[in-house]
Amino acid sequence: MRESNYWLKVIKGINDQEKLLTQLDILVNESEELKKILDSICVKKKRK
């Protein structure tokens, strides 16, 4: 997850097309949400 989030941010940083920036924003947000969900699952698993 972290790698895909990193690369999406890199691509967003070097891209200048407005249409792609909007799509990249959506993908970055989804990637961050998935990272939070998986992190939450890992934390709960470690507590048990």
Backbone torsions as a table, in degrees:
resi	resn	phi	psi	omega
1	MET	NA	-45.6	-176.6
2	ARG	-62.7	-37.2	-179.4
3	GLU	-66.6	-43.1	-179.5
4	SER	-66.5	-38.1	176.9
5	ASN	-62.0	-43.8	179.2
6	TYR	-60.1	-50.1	-176.6
7	TRP	-67.9	-34.0	175.4
8	LEU	-62.8	-39.7	178.9
9	LYS	-68.8	-37.3	177.1
10	VAL	-63.4	-48.2	179.8
11	ILE	-61.1	-41.6	178.5
12	LYS	-61.9	-38.0	-178.9
13	GLY	-68.2	-31.5	-177.7
14	ILE	-98.1	-5.4	-177.4
15	ASN	-91.0	143.7	179.8
16	ASP	-125.8	9.8	179.2
17	GLN	-89.9	122.9	-175.1
18	GLU	-58.1	-42.2	-178.9
19	LYS	-61.9	-43.5	-179.8
20	LEU	-70.8	-33.5	178.6
21	LEU	-61.1	-39.7	178.3
22	THR	-63.8	-45.5	179.3
23	GLN	-66.2	-38.5	178.5
24	LEU	-66.3	-37.2	175.7
25	ASP	-58.5	-44.1	179.5
26	ILE	-62.8	-45.8	-178.9
27	LEU	-65.8	-39.6	178.0
28	VAL	-63.9	-43.1	178.9
29	ASN	-63.2	-43.4	178.3
30	GLU	-63.5	-40.8	179.1
31	SER	-63.6	-41.0	178.6
32	GLU	-66.4	-39.6	178.2
33	GLU	-65.1	-43.2	177.7
34	LEU	-62.5	-39.5	178.1
35	LYS	-61.7	-42.4	178.9
36	LYS	-65.3	-42.0	-179.9
37	ILE	-63.3	-48.0	-179.5
38	LEU	-65.5	-37.0	177.2
39	ASP	-63.7	-42.0	178.3
40	SER	-61.4	-42.2	178.7
41	ILE	-63.1	-43.9	179.7
42	CYS	-62.8	-42.6	-180.0
43	VAL	-63.2	-43.4	179.4
44	LYS	-64.7	-39.4	179.4
45	LYS	-65.0	-39.1	-179.1
46	LYS	-68.5	-29.1	-179.4
47	ARG	-69.5	-27.9	-177.0
48	LYS	-80.3	NA	NA
